[in-house]
Amino acid sequence: MTEPSSERHERLSDPTLPFAAKLKLAVSFELEYWEDRQHPPNISVNVFRSIVQLVPDSIAPKWRERKSVAGAHGHSGEEQIFNFDFSVSAFSKDVRFYCKGYFFEKGNLKGVTIQSFRPMPSAAVIPIRGER
């Protein structure tokens, strides 16, 4: 059963709710995901739904003013966007992901728009002179 909008807003607006919990809750309520983003491309929404559950509870995003009004909630979303990166370990390898988005509807929070979610390029290992 779907939660009424007022209950969603109340839960998402709770100032004691850590960012990672708010993000995961918003994804479970209503998600607008820019899967067709081309430059650079986002990974699939199904992979995002799995990986977002691994965002550490302690993550502290950077916030800045949102300049774009693109997307279904561009005019009604919050005026601040968040962005952060985090690592996931799989098969003895760390993969770093970048995420950027904003919560919507301003004044009546219902969900989240994810504009960017993609793996970050790995740093190239440059051998030091004499090493092979």
Secondary structure, DSSP 8 states (H G I E B T S, - for coil): ----HHHHHHHHT-TTS-HHHHHHHHHHH-EEE-TT-BTTB---HHHHHHHGGGS-TT---EEEE-----STTTTTB-SEEEEEEEEEEETTEEEEEEEEEEEESTTS--EEEEEEEEE---------TT--
